[in-house]
Each structure stands twice: as C-alpha cells, then as structure tokens.
Amino acid sequence: MKYRHHAVAVLLSFGLLVGAAQARGDHALDHHYIRVELGTNGAQPTSGRLLLFATDAKVAEAAAKAESKGKSSVVESVDADPFSGTVTSVAAREVEHWVPGKTIDVDTEHMAYPAGWSQLPPGDYLVQAVLDVNHDYNYLGRGAGDLVSEVVKLHLPAAGVPKLKLAKALPADDDPWAVPLSASPAMRENVVAARPHAHLVDFTSPLLSAFWGRPIHMRGWVLTPPGYYANAATRYPTVYYTQGFGGNNDRVIRPIVTAYTAMAKQQMPPMIWVFLDESSPTGTHEFADSVNNGPWGQALTTELIPHLEAHYRMDGDVNGRFLNGHSSGGWATLWLQTRYPKIFGGTWSTSPDPSDFHDFTGVDLYAPHANVYRRADGSAYPLVRNHDKVLGTFEQFAKLERVLGSYGGQLASFEWVFSPRGKDGRPVPMFDRDTGDVDPAVVSYWRDHYDIAYRLQQHWPELKPDLDGKIHLYVGTADTFYLDGSAHKLKAVLDGLGAKSEFRFLPDRTHGNVYWIGDDHHGLLKQISWAMYAIARPDSRLKPVATP
C-alpha cells in the first residue's frame, strides 16, 4: 500500500496513460482556464506535467491556524491528499519546451479531479501551480527541481482568466542522514552510531541493462551489525528488507537506524540487513520478473545477492537468507519466497498487497462482469479506511492518480508489474479508468503469472519440499487498505494444501501500526528478527534484552 514520506500512503496506485491536454486559442464559455507563466529564473526551456491545486480558503486557513495553535492562518502549500477524498480539486496538462517568460492556459475542465472546476461552489479558494518536471508526482509528490507558484487566493469561478507564476524551484533534498532540529539527543546519538555501519549499494545489473538497452542500477543499503569490523572471521545471517510503496534509498534511513540501535542494545540479534530499493520510474518493480519492467527477480537472485555475498561476511546459504517487507514490500517478499524457494529460508511479510486476486482490496477480480468502482448493487468499493470510517473509494483514488500523471501511481505500478505489454509498448490496463470495468483477459494474465495463491495451488507438489513452513504473514484486522481479506484467502489456500505456515491477524491493528507491541513501535520487528536467527543459529544461546 502506498505510504508517502510523512503520511499514510496508498497501497495500490491508480495511474493510467493519459493524453495531454491541449491548449485552446478560443475560450469556450463552458470552459474555465487558469493562465500560468514560467518565471525567468531559469534560462532553459522545460517540460513536465503542469498541475493546479485548489482548496476552500476558509477551511484551509482554519486548519493552518489550528495546526499553528492560533499563531498563523497562512497556508504555504496546496496539495492533493488521497485520504481526504475531494477536499482538493486538481487540474492538469502536459507541457513541452516551455520557454521562460511565456504563459500557458490550463483548461480546468478537460483533465480534472474530482470534476471540472466550473462545478466548484462559488467562493474563495487557495490555488497553487506546480510543474512536475520528473513525472514522479504520484510516487514522491513534489520534490527537487519542481517549479511552484505562490499560494494565491482566487474567487472561483472567475470572470476572467486568473494568472499564476512559477517563480520558485524546489531545492535538492537534504542529506538523508540529516537529523531534524526537533530530534531528541538519543536519536542523534543513534544516527551517529549507525551511519558508519550503513554502506551504499549501487550495482549495475547486466540482465536489467540488457533488457532496457542502457545501464540499470540496483540500489540499497547494507547494514552491518555492531562488532562486524572487530570480529573479522564471523559470518552473519542476512535479512533482505523491501520497502513499501513510496520508499526509496533516501526514505529508509529511519528503519536502518532502528535496526542498528536494536542490535546494539541486544534487542535484536546480530545480523546483516540489506535494505533494497524497489522504486522505479513506473512505481515499484516488486522484484518480479516482468515483461514491462524487466527481470528484477532474476537480477536479485543471480547477480546482486552473489555480488553482496562476495563482498560481505554473509552466511551465503538458504538457512541464512531471509526476507522481510511491509505493504508493497510485503508482496515482494511473498513473491520472492514462493518464486525462489531454494534461495531464501523464509519470509516474514507484513500487511502485503493482495496475494489472492479473489480479494483485491475487497474486489473479486475473477467475478463475472467485475468492476473495481461499484458493487452489483451500485454501492462504491471503499479503498481506504480508518477503522470503521471510509476515507476514500477505489474510484476516487484511480481518478486522482490519472490527473496527477501517467507514471508512478500504485495501480499503474501494479499494471507495469502484472500486465501483458500492449501494442503501444506499455502495460495493458487492468480496468477502465472511466467506468471501473475489469478486463477479464488482462486479469487472466495476472492470475497465470502473479496470483500467489493460484501459483501455490498449481505448483504445490514441486514447491512443498523447499517452501513448506517458510511463509509467515502478519496483518491487522483493521488494515487501512482492507488487506486482511486477501490474507485470509491465502491462508485458506495454504490450509487446504496441508501446508505449514504462520498467519497472525492482529486485532484492531491498521496498516501503519501493525509492528506495535504495547508501547514498543518496533516490537514485531524484534520478534521477527529472533525467529529468523533461531533458524540460522539453532544452537545459539543469545537471548533478547527486554525493551525498557
């Protein structure tokens, strides 16, 4: 599911290949335009996806005042929030070779969410323009190099054509290891202690480079345990950790520090952790072998892992290689374990994306006339919840991501992994973004290649000797993205096969707090690490030190 850097993120993304909006010379009466000027700070023409955001001024200013505890009602940015439904309106168009000083008109009716801006209730709105120069808004949001305007209060619908100016380029990201000023002294000490043990991975894959016709890098971090340098002859079990949607090499520093600190305090056993970056321009590649993204699973198991084992003191055998991942990373670890059972000694997957497509966040993709937007009775399929409260529907997420851009959204990401390649060289959509209708031919391809439950049913006799007992899955009963439903179906399949597995459905836990045990927000991670260590070192007398 998707997690952005500071907030909950979506498990599934919804993007599709959308045609660029075209400018019009004549402003039809039923269309409403915003004019945007490219500032002259940069000397070169630029391209990207031009996005406009509008939100009710009174609501936004009241929220800013509440957040600042009454100190200020100034709103510094206006952005889309997939967890607030239709609070923010978005309009977009593609631009190419935009010359500084020139203006472009954005038709706020043509490519807009949740509807054309002419349907907004008349009133004052805060509006901001952003040029997404890297086409990665669906994955990372606005970031380094993107151009932004000031937040402007406009009365909409406007009588004329309001004008905004892109006058500021967002700076490059800070050092990912930088500690916020608000951090506690203990956190600062932990970062200082962990950093020398974190080693950057930047490996050029021959397999992936051959697929794409250009150098493709596999990135991540290797975290060595305390004492690694001093104990030169000691080898260690290794955990391959995959990030959730929205993660990348810069956004994994906190988990690295958490793991090192817990090992230093002997709350986790001494192991090597490899934090894999599964982000890509298309979203997450999930370490699956795909006709669209390339052979990521093969590259990991036949190239990167041997490379790492040649350079670090890893066990280098099946009982010393483990998998742990959350959300989309949880699906990746389930996939890797079931696809390469001779390589890995077990997966501990938390809140994984759907592993049985009979329950794709509540939708049975195999049902006759399946539709991801509406049930047979016409009611909307929810996608995101906070316990009993629905925060967003499948349709809202899909249509917002379509406006934000063609690349990087979670559902579009799934299509880049799971779908066959279309005649245009891009993945075939699993469902129609306008109607929600599912394409049964595409779903059949998904089933045959990536439905984990289906794969287990079809291949269990040959998989059992290397896979039995290696699947461990944890998910909250109040999972934010309804992922407990698919987990139940996977468990039923394994139980029906007579397989040994561990499934834990954690009462009232959500997507974001599934690792909490009491006051320890990393309690489950610590339990998982000791379960792995017991397999790799069955005779060890090491015991966890209690968390204070």
N, C-alpha and C positions, 0 to 999 in steps of 0.2 A: 504494500500500500504506500501511498505517497506521503513522504514526510519532507517538509521544507526545513531550512536550517533552524529556524526558531519556533516553528509551529507544526501542528499535525500536518501530514501530507497525504496525498491520495495514494491509495494502493494501486488502483487501476488508473490509467490516464486515458484521456479521450482526446485524441487529436486525429485529424484526417487531412488528407491532402486537399487543400482548399485553393481555389483560383484566386488570383489577386484582384482586388477591387480596382476598377478603372476610374480615372478622374473624368468628370464631365465638364464641358465648357458651359453648358446651359444648366442653370439650377432650377430643376422642375419644382413646382410648388409643393409636391408631396415628399420632397427630399430635404433633409436638413444637413448642412455642411459646417465643418469647423476647418478654418484655414490655419495651417501650421507653417511657420518659417524656420528654415535651417539656419542657425546662427553662423556667424562668420569666424568663430574662434578657430575652426579647422580650415585648412586651405584646400583639402581634397574633397571631391565628391564622395558620397557614401550611399550605402544601400541597407535595407533591412525591413523589418515589419514595424510600421507606424501604428502605435496603439494609443487610443484615447480612453481615459477613465473618468467617470462622473459619479458623484455620490451626493446625497442630500446634504446641503450645507449645515443645516441646524443639527442634524443627527451627528455628523462628523465632528462638528465643533464641540458639541456636548460631550462626546466620547473623549476628545482630546483634553477637555477641561477636567473630566473625571480622572483620566489617567495621570494628569499632572497634579492631581489633588487641588484643583482650583487655581493653579498658577498661570495657566495659559490655555486659550482655546484655539491656538494656531495649529493648523493641520499642515504638516510638512510634506506628506505624500498621499496620493490617492491610488489605491491598487485593488486588484480583484482578490477576493477571498473565497475560495471554493467551499468554505464552511459557513458562509453567511448567505447562501442562496443568491438572491437577486438584489442585494443591497447596493452593489456597484454595477453600473452599466459600462459596457466596453464596446468600442468600435475599432475597426482595423482596416488597413490596406497595405499591400506590398509596395515598396518604392525602390527604384533602381537609379543609380547615378544621379543622386540628388545633389545639386550644386549649392554650396553655401550662399546664403542671401536670397535664395529662391523659395517660393511658397508652394504648398501642395494642399489641395482641398480633400478632406476626408468625408465621404458620404456616410453619415451615421445611421443610414437605413439599410445599406447594402450588406455589410458584414458586421453584425451587431449582436450583442447578448445583453439581457435576455430577449430583447426586441429592439426595433428601431427607436432611436431617441425621440422621435415625434410622439411616441406613446408615453413618454415620461409625464407625470403630473406637472403642470406648470409650477415653477418655483425657482428658488436659488439653489445652484449646485456648485460644488467644488470640482474643477476639471483639471486634469493634468495630461500632458502628452509625453510619450516615451518612444524612442526609436530603438527597437531591439536589434542591434547590429549583428548579433551572432545567431539569431533564430533559436535561442535556447530558453525563452521565457517560460515555457511550460515545465521545464525541468528545474531551472535555477532562479527564476524570477529576474528582476532587473539586476544588472551587475556591471563589472568593469567594462568601460568603453561605451556603454549605452548612453544615449543622449536624452536629457529630460528637460521639461519646461518647469517654470514655477507653477505652483498651485494657484489657479485663478478662479474667482467666484463669478459665475455667469448665471443669468436668468435664462432658463430654457423652458420651452422652445424659444430661440432667439429670433428677433425680427430680421436681422441681417445675417452676416457671416462673421461670427466671433473669430478672433485670431490669437494663437498661442505661438511662442517662440522657443525652439530648442536651443537653449543657451549654455547648458552645462553638460559636460561629460563626466560620468561617474568614475571615480578613481579606481586604480587597480586594487585588488583585495589586499588586505594587510597580511603580514606573516601569519600563517595559520596557527603557529605556536604562540602568538602574542596572547598575553593574559589580560583580560579586561581589568580596568582600574577597580571595578567593584569586587573582584575576586578576593577570596579570603587568603590570609598568609599561608594556610595549609595547602590550598590549591596551587599557589605559586611555587611552593616547595615541591609539590608532586610533579609539576610540569618540568621543573629544572632537573629533577631526578630521572624522569622518564625519557627526556629528549635524547640523551646520548645513546639510549638503547633502541631508538627507532631509526631504521635505515630505509631510505627511499628505494623503491623498486621501479626501474624503468627498463623494460625488456622489450626488444624488438622481435616480434614473432614472425618467423619465416612463413608459417601456414597462413596467418591472417594477412600478411603483406602480399603473399601471392594471390589471395582471394581478392583484395582490394586494388592491387596494382600500385601500391605505394606503401611506405613504411607504416606499420600499425604497432603502437606501443601498448604493452600490458603494464599497468601501474599499480602501485600499492605501497605498503609499508611492512617491513619485517621488524617485529618487536622481540628482542632477546631478553631473557629473564635476568633478575639480579644474580650476580656471580658468574655470568656467562663468560666474561673475559678471563677471570681468575681460574676457573675450572676448565682448562683448555682441552681436556680429554673427554669431558662429559657430553653426552648426546641427550637430546630432549625430544619428547613428543611434540607434534606440531598441530596447531589448530588453524584451519583456513576459514576466515571470517568474511562473509559477504554482506555488503551494506544494503539498506533498503532504498526505495525509490527517492531520488533527490540527493543521495550521498555521492561523494567523490573524495579524492585524496585530501582535499583541504578540510572536509567536513567530518573527518574520522579521528581527529586529534583527541577529542574528549574520551572516546572509547579506548584509545591507546593508553592514555594516562590512567584511566580507570583500571585497565588490566594490569599495567605495571605496578601501580600502587597496591593493588590487592595482592599481587605476588610478593612484593616487598614486605608486606605485613603478614605473609603466610596465610592469608585468607583464600588464596588460590595457589595451586601447586606450580612449580617452575616448569613452564612450557614455552615454546616459541609460538608466537601468534603472527600469522600473515593476514594483514587487513587488505583484502582485494578490492580494487576499484572496478565496479562493473558498469560505470556510467559510460555513455557513448552519445554521439550526436542524435541518435534515434531514441534515446531514453536509457533503458538498461538492457544489456545484451543477455543477462542472466546466466552467462557461461553455458548457454545452449548452442548446439551446432545448428545453424540456421541458414536457409538459402538466401536470406536477406542480409543478415549481419556477419555471416561467416562462421568458421569452425572454432568458436570460442572454447567449447569443452575440450576438444582435441588439443588445442593450443595450451590450455592449462595443464592437462594431464600428461602430455607428451613433450612439452617444451619448457613451460615455466617451472613446474614442480621439479623436474630433473635439474634445471638450472639452479634453483634455490638450494636443493639438497647437495649440490656440488660446492656451494659457497658457504653454507651454514651447517652447524653440527646438529642436524635433524636426524631422527630415528631412521627415516627412509624406508619404512615398511608399512604394510597395511594397518597393523595394530598401533601405529604411531602417527597416523594421519587422520585428523578429524575435521568435521565441518560444523560451523555454527553460523546462522544468519537469521535476520529478522525481516518480516514483511516480504518484499520482492526478493530480498536476500534469503529469506526463509524458503521461498520456492526454489531459488537457485541451488541451495544446499540439498533439498529433497531431490531435485533433478540430478545433480551430480552424483549423489549416493546411489540412486536407482539406475543411472545410466553407466556409471563406472564403479560397480560394487567391489571389484578386485583392487581398486586403488585406495579407497577410504574405509576406515574402520568403524564409522558411524556418523550419523548426522543428528544434531540437536537443533531442530528447526523451530523457530518461534513465530507464531502468527503468520504462517506462509500464505501467499496469494493462492488462489484456487488450484487445488491438486486433483479435483474431480469436477469436470465441466458440467455435471448434472446440477451443480450448485456454484454458479459463477457470481458470487456475491448475492445469492438469492435467486438467480435466474437459471432455469434449466435450459441450457443451450441446445439440447437434443430434442426438446419438446416440439411437436408439430406446430408450425407457424410461430416459432419462438420470436419474442420481441423483448428487447432489453429495457425499453421505456415503460411499457404498460403490461399489466397482467390481463388475463382474459376478461376480467370484469371491468377493465378500463382504469383501474387504480394504478398510480405511479409506483414503480420499483424504487425503494429508497437505496441509497448507496452509502451514506454516512450517517452515523447516529452518535448521540451522547446518551448512552443507556437507552431510555425509552423515548428520547426526543430525536426525531429525524432532523438532520442538519442540511441534507442535500439529497437530491434524487439523481438517478443514473442519467436522466436526460439533461438535467442542469449541468452536470459535470461534462458530459460529452459536448454540449453546445458551447460552453465556455471555452473549453480547450480548442475547439475548432476555430474560434475567433482569435485566440491567443497565438495560434500558429500551427503549421503542419507537422512540426517535429517536436519530439521530446515529451509529449504527454504520455500518461501511463497506459491508456488503452491503445493509443497509437504505438507505444513501445511494445505492448503485447503482440500487436499485429506484425511488427518488424521481427519479432522472435518466432511467432507461431504460424503466420500465414504463408501461403504459397506466393511466389513472386508473380505480379501481374505483367501484362504486356508493356506497361509503361516503365517497367523496371523497379516498381515499388510494390510493397506488400498489398495483397488484396484485402479490402476492408472486411471485417467480420460482420459488421452490421451497418445499416444505412443511417447516417447521422441525422437525416431529416425525420425519418419515420420510426427508427429503432428496430426495424425488421432485420432478423438474423439471416445470413446467407448460409443455408444448410450445407452447401458444397464446401465452403470455407471451414465450417465447424467440423465437417468430416475429416478434413486435412488436419485441423487442430487435434482431433481425437487420436488419429492414427500416429501422430508424431509427438505430441506433448501432453496428453492427458495422462498424468502419472498413475492414477488409479486404473485406467484402462490398460496401460503398459504392464502394470503388475499382474492384472488378470490374464493377459495374453501370454506373458513370459515367465510366470512364477516358477514352473519346474526348473528352468535353467538358471533363474536368478536366485532361488532359495539358498543354495549352498554358500553363496557369497554375500547374501543380503539379509538373511533371517536374523532378527534381533538387532539390526543396526539402525532402525528408524525410531527416532524419539521426537515427538511433536508436542508443543505446548501452545495453548491459545486461550484467551479469555472468553468467558461465556457472554460477555458484553462487548466483544470485539467491535471496534469503531466501524469497520468495513464489512461486518457480517461474515467474517472468515471462519468462524467456528462451524458454520453449516457445512462447508466443503470438507473441513477436517473430520467431522462426524462421518461423512460418506466415505472418506479414505479409510478411516478406522474400520467401518463395516466391511469394506472390501478385503482388508488385511485379515480381519477376524474370519471372514468367510473362506479365506485361503488357508486358515490354520497357521498363519504367520505369527512369529513373535515380534511384538512391537510395544512401544510405550507411548500412550497418548494421555495428556493431562489437560483437562478442561478446567481452567482456574476460575472459580466463582467470582462474577462481577468484575473481572479484570477487563480492561479495554486494550486497544492496540498500543497505547502509549505507556501503560503501567504494568504490562504482563511480567516484567522482571522484578517487580517489587515483592519483597517478603518482609512484612512488618514495616519498620522504618528504613530498612536497607533497600535502596532503589536498585541495587545490583545483586540482590540475594540469589536470584535464579541463575544468573551467570556464574556465580561462585559454585552453586550446586552442580551445574553442568560441567564445569571445569574439573571437579573432583571425580565425577562419573567417567569422564574421558581418561583421566590419569589412572584410575583403577584398572582400566583395560590395558593401558600401555605399561603400567608398573604394578602388576597384581601383587607383588611381594613387598611393595613399599610400606614403610611404617609411618610415612608422613601423614599428619592429620591437620585439618584446618584449624587455624586460630580463630576463636569466636569473634564475630564482628562486635565492636563496642557499642 
